Amino acid sequence: MSELPCPEPPARCRGRFTISTLLGVEEAGRPPCEAAGCEGTHLSGSTLCTRTFGYNTVDVVPAYEHYANSKGVGEARRGRPSLADLRSILKPDPGHLCVPVPELQRSDGLPSAEEGPGRAPAPEPVRFGWVKGVMIRCMLNIWGVILYLRLPWITAQAGIALTWLIILMSVTVTTITGLSISAISTNGKVKSGGTYFLISRSLGPELGGSIGLIFAFANAVAVAMHTVGFAETVRDLLQEHDSLMVDPTNDIRIIGVVTATVLLGISLAGMEWEAKAQVLFFLVILVSFANYLVGTVIPATAEKQAKGFFGYRADIFAQNLVPSWRGPEGSFFSLFSIFFPSATGILAGANISGDLKDPAVAIPKGTLMAIFWTTMSYLVLSATIGACVVRDASGSLNDSVPVGSPCCEGLACSFGWNFTDCAQRQSCPYGLSNHYQSMSMVSGFGPLITAGIFGATLSSALACLVSAPKVFQCLCKDQLYPLIGFFGKGYGKNNEPIRGYVLTYVIAVGFILIAELNAIAPIISNFFLCSYALINFSCFHASVTNSPGWRPSFRYYSKWAALFGAAISVVIMFLLTWWAALIALGIVVFLLGYVLYKKPDVNWGSSMQASSYNMALSYSVGLSEVDEHIKNYRPQCLVLTGPPNFRPALVDFVGTFTKNLSLMICGNVLIGPRKQKMPESRLTSDGHTRWLLKRKIKAFYTNVLAEDLRSGVQMLMQAAGLGKMRPNILALGYKRDWQVAAPQSVEDYVGTLHDAFDFKYGVCLLRMKEGLNVSRAVQAHTDPGELVAEQQASTIFQSQQGKKTIDIYWLFDDGGLTLLIPYLLWRKKRWGKCKIRVFVGGQINRMDEERKAIVSLLSKFRLGFHEVHVLPDINQKPRPEHIKRFDDLVMPFRLNDGFKDEATVSEMRHGCPWKISDEELHKHRAKSLRQVRLNEILLEHSQDAALIAITLPVGRKGGCPSSLYMAWLESLSRDLRPPVVLTRGNQENVLTFYCQ
């Protein structure tokens, strides 16, 4: 660690701690800074001094602040010295010891300097514990309208046994989901946003956004369901007293809208008032339960017996143990779809995660306790009411008969009541199968049950009214979907989503107008089941990806249980209502597809990222086990772009034929001192990658630090890639300035081509008339943000080519690469209308035979190239003026040695290896004139082509000076309007006409 001279002791030192075992007796008597040194950490105007290891150092001990608000890997954390700080030699500057840390993340509990005596502290937001914030809230949301108004009716239809099965099936799904949400909520610090926040940060924005939108909508509809349940109860009370306002249906609508408006007012008053209301509702429900249980043991009056209540009777229990299906909803899964929403309140606590003191403790503990107690209450309620009340009763005191009377059918006859007439006509108004208010009738004091119904329905509606906007607000702030950002604004100390409350209210009112509880409940069931399936799947997915970031402190979960929960949720969705399940899944797929298409700029370290890494790693390793085959050959390109934005045409050219097909790596060699270039490498790498993504180029970017270009390219060719995903083609631009550039740079350029062949690479060299390097027009940004924001340069490879031609001059057999690259370009939409022409050399007296031979060969390759031209005049002598132009081109690079012996030439060339001796010029004369003649042919046949692809000439290594080789390339490709691609494979086949 870097040692520093001890500065003067600071005026204020807070949060000091001492590791006394590391300090000597003499040191202990010195002032703090003198003994151990003060690691100054600037903290809101004061200084935090820490005595650590007995000497001065800028190193700091582990602290919460160093990990709070952490971002991507490799980004500097505030409050912790960088590696440069630790490794560099620092001057004794006391100010250098002060390392800034976030002011909001305080570990010492001290007030900041800004909170002076003259300024009032900001109001603290309301925070809840696990009982008040999660358990009570979840229990109230689970104890909804179904508990009081439909569970007795479900017991009558399905019987006690199947009702218990329905309850336990629902609880199985919700318990597994509760375990999954507990695991997810303990896998890191939880903020506001509830279920959406948990899933999106775990599984990613794709599924997180889908589930967030669906879950918010389901909660908004649940507000309508619970409000309609409340309105039904009020309507029934009005009906008993002949006080209906309009008619039974419209009364439900009127009461429901008024109730939703009052609940909206409570929500807008703030979380503190909402929490107080929830506690009041909870107490009312507990009193109503006690009242019901007391009522079951009180002897039944004649009025209650007339309505079917006879107290606990074994024969009633036996009869109600088995099902008695009635009406269109008389089936197991229809009843399950009606009951299931009553078990869906388990996420009410998680949905207000931002308002909890410690979400990681409160969510698991409160959620699982709520599931346990509500399950017990459902089982007890169905068993007790099924043992006390018969299915059919007339409610008329005149139906009392002596026990054993003839013509009396049914269980009630043994208790002295004849309900035969209405039971046979199925017109009985009372009994479990007919009277939704059976609990009120059984209870000791009916109005308390009514109060319980009010408490259960209103508390559930209120919880859903709060949950939906909280989830939706977080979704809006993440801006995954358009046109919803307006609803993300928060107000007040608790950041209340007032606009979200109003939107939820509008949706709820729309469904309240349906005014039919049995129609609303199945809609919610599918959306909640879809939500639970995704929650369980996210937990399973995070577990199986083996992501290092998946470290939940909650251990009582199983990835296989989570998978089972996800699967059973999907199965139940289709068993309930198959068309609703398809709609729900269709919405999820649509929302998922939208986010995948838009690719929002978010990075949450999700399990999707971990899964992508695992898959890529697995497949990459798997490729190493497979032998290469010609049929699977892919042109994997290492492109010497430098900064990619400097050569956009080269990037677009290679990106066009490698897109969705093969590997493309943009390589950049940073030349200069390592200490100087290393910061540049770090600063610009991410910016260049984002530039490629913005240009929609599927490529990697990598750079190396080297002393010169050639050694840097050698590093790239040897180290780039992974396993079988390694480059096999070196793509680069033509060096236009070779005549005026430093001779050594030309030597390195040509040497790089030879190195590529040494490493068994193919070479693809692109020349454009206007050049490739636009660095003079594009400012070289060091800020990655500016780099991405710069205007993208347009190139010919981004435009439609129309009905031009792609001319291929397949002069020498390089294994087929000269044919393959134009073919891959031709397959792309922008080049698809072009006509392919293949030119080959030949003799004038054998033109037809040679053309037929090439056509036959091309047909076997199945490339779709049918137009072949034989060039019989390829060996003619070029025009004299063109020969003179070539001679003038090489004149500055000639050694003019007068054909002296090799030793003399070597001595004359010492230090100038690019110079051309008279012997070398004479020996290569025919090849030189061939390039001049080929240029004449290209000008004659292909001046109007969209692209020219021609075989790259190869010079003898050590036998062809670099300047002569560059003169060949210059003579071959000069004065041509279309882009020229000079290609040379590594002389191994890349095309085959065999099927194995």
N, C-alpha and C positions, 0 to 999 in steps of 0.2 A: 504494500500500500504506500501511496505517496506521503512522505513525511513533510511536515511544514513547521517552520518556526512558530512558537507560540505568540499570538498577539496579546495585546492588553486585554484583561478580563472585561467582558461586556458589562454594560451598566445593569441590564436586566437579564437574568437567566431563569428560565422556567422549565418545569418538567424534567429536572435533572435526576438521574439515577446513577448509582455507583456500583460497579462490580468490585467489591472490596477485596476479594481474594486475589485480584490481579495487581493490586497496588501495594507497594512496599510501605514500611512504617514511616520512612523518611518522607515519601511522597505524600502520605496522607496528611501530613501537617502543613503542606504547602497550599497556596490558593488553588482553586479548582483548575484554572487554566495552566498554572505552573506545574501541577502534578500530572494531569492526564490530558490536558488539551481540551478545548471546546470545539466540538463540531458545530459550527454555527449554521443553523437552519432558520432562515428568515421566516417568521410566522406572524403575519398581520402586524408588522411594525415592531414586534419584540423579537428576541432571539432565544432559541431553544438550545441550551448547552447540554451536551451528553458526554459523560465520562465513560470511556469504553475500555481500551486495551493499554492504557498507560503511555501512549505517545500520540503526537499530533498527526491527524490524518483527515482527509476529506471523505473517507469512507463513512457510511452511516449504518446504523443497526437496522434490522427489519422493523418496519412500521406500517400501519394500516394505510397511511396516506400514499405510500409508494405504489399501492396496488389499486387504489380507488380510481374509478373512471378509466380503467385500462383499455387500450384499444388494440391495434394490430400488433403482430409479432414484430419486434425490431424497432418499434416506435419508442422514443424516449419517454420515461415517466418523470413527472414533475416531483422534485424532492429527492431524487437519487442522482448522484454524480454519474456522468457518462464515463465510458471507458477512456476517452481522451483525457478527462479530468484526472483519472486515477493513474494513467501511464505517463502523462507529461510532467515536466519539471516546472513547478509553479513558484513564482516569486512570493516572498513573505508579505502578502497583501491581505489584511484582515477581511476586507470586503469580499475576497474570493471565497471565503469560507461560508458565505451565506448562499444557501441553495433554496430557491423558491418552492413552496408547496401550495397546494390548493387551500384557499381560505375557508371554503365551506366544509372541508373534510378535516375536522379537528379531532385529535385523539387525546388532548390533555384536558378538554372540558373548559378551557379558559375563554373568556369573552374576547372577541377581536378588538383591535384598536379602534375600529370604526364605531363600536358601540360605546360611545362616551357617555358621561352622565347627562349631557344635554340632549341626547337622542333616545327616543323610546325604542325598545327592541321590537323587531317585526313579530306580529302575532303568530303563535305556534299553531300549525294545523292540528285538527282533531285526529287522534290515533287510538285504535281499539286493540284490546287483547284477544286471546283465542276464544274466550267464552262469549263476550258481547259482540265481537267482530265477526266470528266465524260460526261457532256452534249454534248460538241462538238464531243467527240469521239463516243458517242452513236449515235448522229445524222448522223455522217459520215458513221457509220457502217450500219445504217438503210437505209440511202439514197445510196443504192448500184446500181448495174447494173439493177435490176428489174425496178427501178424508171424510167429511161430514155428509156430502150430498150424493156420492156415488159408491163408496165402499160397501155400505149395507146392500145396495142394489146389486153390485157385482157379486157379493156373497150369495144372494138369492139366486142369481143366474148360474154361476159357476159352481156353487156349493163351497163349503168351507175348505175342503181338501184342495180343489183346483184354485180357489182364491189364494190359499197359502202358496201354491205353486207359482201363481202369477206374481205374488209379492216377492217370493224368493228369487224368481227369475229376474225381476226388476232390480232387486237388491244385489244380485250377483253382478249384473252389469255395472251398477253404480258403485259397488264396493271396489271392483277391479279398477274402475275409472278413478275412484278416490285414491287408491294406492298409486296409480300412475301420476295423478296430479300432485300427490304428495312428493313423489320422487322428483318430478320436474321442478316443483317449487323450492326444493332444497338443493337444487343444482346451481347455486349462485344467487347473487343478490336480486331480489324481486322488486320491480317498480310497479307503478300504476299501469292498468291495462288488463288486469285479470287474466282470464283464460287465453285471450288473444296474445297477450304479452308472453305468457309462459310457452305457448306452442310455437309462436313465430320465432322466439329466441332459441328454441330447442330444435325445431324441425325446419325452420327457414321461412322466408316471407311467402313462398309459393303456397304451401298448405296453411301456414299461419294466417295469411290474408283471407283465404277462403273460409276457414273456420271462424275467424273473427267476425266477418260479415254475416255469416249464417247464424252464429250464436247470438249476435246482437239482435238480429231480426227475430229469432226464436224467442228471446226474452221479451221483445216488444209485443209479440203475439200472446205470450204467456200473461202479460198484463191484462189483455183483453179476456183471456180465459178465466182468470181469477176474479176479475171485475164482473163478468157475466154471472159467475157463481154467486157472488154477493148480491147482484141484482135479482137473481132468481129467488133468493131467500126473502128479500124485501117484497118482491112481487107476490110470493106466497102468503106473506103476512097481510098484505093489502087485500088479497083475494079472500082470506078468511074473514075479514071484516067488511067485505063488499065495498072496498074503497079504491078500486082500480081507477087509474087516471084516464087511460085510453082503452087499451086492450092488453092481454097478457104479454104479447110479443113486443109491442111498442113501449110498454112500461119498462121492460128489461132494457131497452135501448136508452130510454130517458134516464133511468136510474144509473145505468152503466156510464154514460157520458158525464153525468154530474159527479159521480164517484171518481172517475179518472181525473177530472179537473181538480177535485179536492186533493187527490194524491199528488198531482203535479205541483200544487201549491206547497205541500209538505216537502217535497223533494227540492224545490227551489229555495226553501228556507235554509237548507244546508244539511250536511251529514249529521251534525249534532242533534238537530231536531228529529231527523229521520231515525236515528239510533234510539232516542227516547221513546218515540212512537212504537218501535219494534219491541222494546222491553215491555211496554204496556200490553201490546198484543200477546206477547208470550205468556204473561201472567194470566190474562183472560183465558187463553187456550188451556193452560194447566188447570184452572178452576173448572172449566167446562168438562175436561176429562174426568176430573174427580167427581163432578156432578153426575156424569153419565154412569160411571162405575157404581156409585152409590145407588143410582136409580135401578140398576139391574138386580139388586138384592132387596129392594123395597117391594113388598107384596103388591101385585098389580090390582088396580081398581077396575071396576066394571067397564069404565070408559076405555081404559088401556087394553083390557081383554078384548073388547069389541074391535079394537084396532090391531089385534094380533099379538099383543105382548102378554106372556103368561109366566114370566120368571124362568129361571134355569130349569130345563126339562131335558132329560136324556133322550126321549123320543123326538123332541124338536131338533136337538143336536144331530141325531142320527138321520133324520129326514133332510136337514139342510147340509149334511155332509157331502151329498152327491149333487150333481148339477141338475138344473131344470131350465133348459134353454127356451127363451121366449123372444119373439119379435125379430126384426131384421138384424139386430145387434147381438143376437143370441148365439155367439160362437166364441171359442176360447181366445182367438187372436183379436177379435173385435173388442172384447173386454180388456185384453191386455193393452191394446192401443189406447183405450180410454183411461186405464189405470196408470200406465207408465209415466205420464207427465207428473204424477204426484210423487215420483221418486227422483225427479230431475233437478231438484233444488240444491244438489250437493255442491254446486259451484258458486253459490251465492256469496260465500265468504271469499273465495279466490277472486271473484270479479271485482272486489274492492281492495285488491292487494296493496294499492298505493295508500290506503287509509289504515293499514295495520301496523302495529308497533314492530312486530317481528314476523313477517309473512312465513319465513322458513319454519317457525315453530307453530304459529297459529293455524296455518292452512292444514297440515297433516292432522294435528291433534283435534282441532275443532270439526273438521270434515268427517273424520272417521267416528268420532263420538256422536255426531248428529245422525249419521247413518245407522248406528247401532240403536240409539234410543227411538228413533222414528220407526225402525223396523219392528221393534218390540211393540210399539203402540199399534201399528197396523195389524200385526198378528193377534194381539189381545182383542182388539176391537172386532175383527171379523169373527173370531171364535166366540166371543161373548154375545154379540148380537145374533149370531147364527144359532145359539143355544137358547135364546129367549123369545124370538119372534117367528111366527109362522109366515109362509110366503104370501098367503091371501087372507084378507079380512075385509068385512063390509063396513065396519065402523058404526054399525047400527046396534043399539041396545036391544032392539026387538028380535035379534037373531039368537038370543039366549035360549037354550033348550035343555031339557034334562039329559044327563049323561046316558048314552045308550039309546037315544031316540032313533026310530027307524027313518029311512030315507035321508040319513045324514052321512055324508061322505067327507073324508078328510080328517087330518089329525086333530083339528079343533073340536071335533065331536066328542072326543074323550075328555075335553075340558069344559063341555057344556055350551058350545057355540056351533051354530050351523051356518057355515059360509059357502055351502054347496052351490047355491044358485049363482052367485057372482063369480065363484071360482070356475064353474063350467063355462060361463059366458065370457070369462076373462075380463070382467068389468069391475073387479074389486078395487076400490080407491085406496085401500090400506094394505098393510103387510109388506114384507121386505121387497117383494117383486114389484110393488106398485107405488109405494110411498117413499119419496126421496128424503123426507124429514123423519125417518124412523128413529134416529138417534135422539132427536128432540122429544119424541113421544115416550121413549124408554126412560129418559133421564128423570132425576128427582125433581128438577125445576127447569121446565122447558126453555124459558127465556135465557138461561145461562148457556144452553147449547146454541141458541140463536146468536148470543154474544160471541161464543167460540167460533161459529161460522163467520161472523163478521171479522173477528180477529184473524182467523186463518186466511180468509180470502184477501182481506185488505193488506195483511202483512206480506203475503206472497206477491200480491200485485205491486206493493211498494218496493219490495226487494228487486223484483224484475225491472221495475221502472228506474231504479238506481243502477242496476247491473248493466242494462243495455247501453245507456249513454257512456258509462265508464269504459266499457270495452270499445265502443265505437269511437270514442275520443282518441284513444291510443292508436287505433287503426287510421284515423284521419291524420294524425300528426306524422305518421310514418309515410303518408302520401303514396301508398301502393296503388290506389285507384284514383281516377280523375273525378273532379266535381264534388268531392266530399270534404276537402280541406276546410271549408267554411264551418263545419260542425266540430272542428278540433279545438277551437278557442276555449280556454278556461277562465273562470272568474273567481275572485275571492281567494282567501287563504288556503282553501282546499282545492283550488283549481277546478271548480265545479263546471261541468259541461252543460251549461244552460241551454245552448242551442240543441244539443243532443237530447236533452229532456223534452224539448218541444217536439222534435222529430219523432221520438218514441211515443209521445202522447198522440200525435196524429195517426201513426200506424195502429196504435191500440184502439183508437176510436173507430177506425175503419173496420176492424175485426169485431168490435163490440156491436156494430150494427147488424152482424150476422144473427146475434141474439140466440144462439143455440150452442150450449156447452158441449154436447156430444159431437158436434161438427167441428168445433175448434180444436178439441183435445187431440184427435189423430194428426192434425196438421203439425202440431208442436212435436208429437212423438217422433216423427221421422227426422225433423231437424235436430232434435236433441240426440237421437241415436247416431246420426251422422257426426255430430260433434264429438260424442263419446268414442266413436270408432277412430276418429282422427287423433284424439288425445291418447288413447291406448296405443295406436300405431306409432305416434311420435315417441312414446316412452320405449316401445320395443325397438324402433329404428335406432334411437340414440344408444341403446344397449348393445345391439349387434354390430354397430359400426366400430366399436372399440375406440371411440374418440377419447383422447386424453382429457378433453374438457368435460366429459360426462362423469361426474363424481358426486352423485347425490348423497347427502348425509342420511336420508331416509332409506333404511335398508330392508324394510318389510314389503318389498315388491319383487315380482318375478317377471322377467321379460316374456316368458312363455304365457304367464297369466295375462299379461298385457296384450299379447297376440291373440289369445283366446277371446279376451274382451272385445278387441277390435273386430274379430271375425263374427262373433255371436251378435254384435250390434248390427253388422251389415245384414246378416241372415234374418234377424228379427225385423229389420226395416222392410225387407221384401215380403216376409210373412204377414206383416200388418197390412200394408197397402203398397202393392208392387209399383203402381203408377206414381204414387207420391215419392217412393224411394228412388225411382228413375229420375224424377224431377229434381230431388235433392242432390243426387249424385251428378246430374247434368249441370246444375248450378256450380257445384264444387269444381267440376272439370273445366267449365267455362272460366271461372275466376282464376283457377290454377293456370290455364292456358294464357290468360291475359298477363298475369304476372311474369310467366316464363318468357312471353314475347317482349314485354316492356323492359325486363331486367332492371328492376329498381336498384339504385346505387346505395345499397345497404349491406353491411357486413356484421352479422350477429354471431359468427362462430357456430352456425347451426350444424345439426347432425347430417343434413344434406351435404354440406361441404365435406364432412368427415367421410360420408358414404362415397362421394365422388372420388375422394382421395383413395379410399380402400379399393374401389373398383378399378381405378387407373393403375394402382400399384399391382393388383392381382392380375389384370390383363397384361400389363407390361412384363411381369415375371413369367406369365404363361406363354407370351410370345417367344421367350428365350428357349422354350422347350420344343418349339416347332421349327423344323428345317425350312429354309427359304425355298421358294419355288418361283419359276419365271412368271407363272400366271398371277401370282400375288405381288409381283414387283410394283412398287410405288416410287415415284420420283420424290424423294425426301430431300429437301433443299436447305442448304446453309447459304443464306443470302448475305453478301457483304454490303450491307446498306449504310454502314456508319450509323449515325442517328437516322432512324427510319424516315423522319419528316424531311430529311435532306434529299432523299431519292425516292419520291412517291411513285414514279413510273415503274421503277424496278420492283418496288413492293407490290404494286398492283398487278404487274405482269406475273410474277411468281404466285401471288395470292390467288390469281384467277384459276390457274390450273391445279393448284394444291388444295383449294377450298373443299372441305368435306371429303377429301380423298387421302391426303398424305401430310407429312410433317413439313412445317416451314419454320425455320429459325432465322431471325434477323440478327446478324452478328455485327458487333462494333468493336474495333480495336482502338483503345485509348492509348496514345503514344505520349510518353513523358514520364517525369518522376512519379513514382508510386505515391509518395506523400501528397503530391499536388493533385493527382488524378483520382485518388480514392474518394474524396468527398464528392467530386463530380459524378463518379459512378453511382454512388448511393443516391444522390439527389435526382438524377435523371432517369434511372431505370424504370421506376413506377410510372413516370410521366410518359416514357416511350411506349410502355405496354398499354397504357390507357389511350394513347394516340392510335395505336393499332386497333384497339377495340372500337373506338369511335369511328374508324374508317371501315369497320366490319371486315378486317383482315384476321383470319384465324391463324395466328402465328405466335411464336415465343420471341422474346427479346433477351439477348444475353450480351455481355461485354467482357472483355479481358483487358488487363493492363500489360503492355509490352513495350520493349525498347524500340521496335520498328514494326511496320505493317506485316512483313513476311513472317516473323516469329509469332506475332499475335494470331495470324490466320492459321499457322501450324497448330497453335494451342487449340483453336476453335475446332479445327478438323479432327483433332485427336480426342477432344473431351466433350464436344457437343453431343447431345442426345442421351438416350438411356436404353440399354439392351438392344433389341432389334429396331427400336425407334431412334435410329441414328441417321444422320444425313448421308446420302450417297451421291449428291450432286452439289457442286459449288457453283452458285449463281452470282454473277458480278457484272458491273457495268464496264463499258469500254473506256479506256483511259484516253480522253480526247487530247489532253495537253502533253502527250508523250514527247513531242518534238521540242518543247520548251521547258519541260519539267527537269528536275535534277536527274542526271543519268542514273544515280543509284536507285531512285524511286521507280524508274522504268525497269531496272534490273530486278528489283523486288517484285514488281507486278508480274513480269514474265516468269520469274522464279516461283511465284505463288501458283501459277498454272501448272508448272512442272510438279510442284509439291502435291497438288490435287491428284494428278495422275499417279504419283508415287503412292498415295494413300488409297488408290483404287476408286477415286471419285470420278464421276463424269463432270463435264464443265459446260455451263450454259452462260454465254456472254451476250449481253444486250447492248445494242448501239441504236441511238435515236438521233435524228438530224439536229434537233434542238438541244441535245445533251440530257443527262440524267440528274446532275447535281444542281439543285435549286437553293443551295445554302446561302447564296448571295441575296436571294429574294426573301428567304425565310430567316428571320432573326433567330439565332441560337439561344433558346431560353434555358436557363438553369432551374427555373421554378417549374415543377411538374404541372402545377395548376395552369400556368400560362401556356405551357406546351399543348395541353389538351384543348385549351380555349382558342388556340390560333386557327385561322381559317384553313380549311383543308384544300390543298391544291388539287385541281382537276387534271386528269391524264387521259390519254387516248384509250387506255385499257378499261376505263369506266364508262365509255360511250358505246352506243350501238354501232356495229360495223357495216350493217346493211348487206348488200349483195356484191361485196367485193370478193377478192380471191386471197387465199392463204397459199403462198407459193413455197413449196418444199424442194430444195435442191439437195437430193440425196446422192451426193457424189461419191462418197466412200461409206463402206459398211462399218458402222461403229457399234453394232449390236441392236440398232433400231431406235435409239434415243432421239435421233433427229426426226423420226416419224412420230414418236409417241407424244412428245410435248405439243406439237401443233394439233394432234388428234384430241388431246385433253382440252386444249383451248377451244377447239371446234365444238365440243360437247356443251359448252356453256351458252346460255341464252343469247348473250351479246354477240357471239361469234357464230351462232348456229346457222345464219343465212348465208354465210360465206361459202364459196366454192373452193375445194381443195384441188390444187394442181401439183403434181409430182414431176420434177425434172431430173433426168438421169443422163449421164454421158453415154455416148455410143459411137458406132461407126456408120458412115453414110450408107454403106452397102448391106448393113444388117439391121437397119432401123426397125422394121416390122417385127423381126424375131426378138430383138432385145426389148421392144415395148411390150410384146405379148408375155415375155418371161417375167417382167416386172409386174405387169397387171396380174398375172397368175399368182405371183408371190404375195402381192398386196391383198388379193382376195382371200388367200389362206390366213392372213393376219386378221381378217374380218374388221378392218378399219373403216370400210366404206369409201375408200379412195379409188376412183375409177378413171380419172383423167390423168394420163401419163404422157409426158413429152420427152422424146429422146433428142439430145443436143449433139448432132454430128460434128458441129464446127467448134467444139470446145477446145480442140488442140490447135486451132489456127493461131497464127501469130497476131498479137495485138496491134492496134494502129500505132504508127511511129510516134505521134504526139503523146500517146499514153505511155509508151515505153520511156520517152524522154522525161515525162513527169515522174515516173518511178525512179529514174536515175537521179533526178534532181532531189527527190525525197530522201534518198539514202546518202547523197553526197556529203552532208555535214557529219555523217557518222562513219565515213570510210577512214581506214588506217593509211591507205595509199602507200603500202609497203613495197609495191613493185614485185610481187610474187616471190618474196624472199623466203628463205627456209623457215621451218617451224620454230626453231629456237629463237631466231631473230624476231619473228613475229610476236612470240610470247614476251620477249623482252620489251618490244615496242608497245605492246598492249598492257604492260604492267600498270595496274591502277585504273585501267580503262577497259574492262572486259566487254563492254557493250560495243566497242569499235569493230568494224567489219573489215576483215582483210581482203585483199584482192582475190586470193584463192577461194575464200568462202563465198564471195559474191559470184565468182565464176562457177563454182560447184553447184550453187543453188539458183543459177540463172533460169533454168527451165521452170522450176517451181515458182520463181518470182513472176515470170511472165504469165504463168497459169493464173495467178491471182489477178493480174491486170486484165487478162482475157475474160475471166469470170465476172469481173465488174462490168465489162462491156455487155455481157449477156444479161446480167441482172438489170442494167439500165434499159436494155432492149425489151425484155419480157415482163418485168415486174415493177416498173416505176409507179404503177397505179394500184398495186396490191395493198391489202390491209396489213399484211405481215409477210416478211421473208424469213424463212428458216433454211439455213445452209450449214453444211458440215464444216466444223472448225478445223483449219489446217493445223498440223502438229509439227513442231520443229524438233530437231534432234537435240537432246539434252547435252550441253557442252559442245555441240557442233554448230549451233545456229545462234549468233549473237542476239541479244534482246532487241536491239534497234532494228535488225533485219526482220525479225519476227513481227515487230510492231508495224514495220513498213508493209509486210504482207497483209496484215489485218486492215491497215489503212487503205491500201490499194483495193482490196476486195470489197469493202463496204462503204466507200466514199460516194458522196453525191446522191445517195438514195433517200427518197422521201419517206417511205414506210419504215417502221422499226425493223431492224435486222437482228435475228437471233442466231448466233453462231454456236452450234452445239457439237459436242464430241462426247460420246459415251466412253465407258472404260473398256470397250472392246469385248464386253460380255453381253449375252443376249438379254434384252428386256422385253422382247416379243417372242411369241411361240404360236405355232398353229396346231400343236398337239393338245389333246384333252387331258393328258396326265403327265 
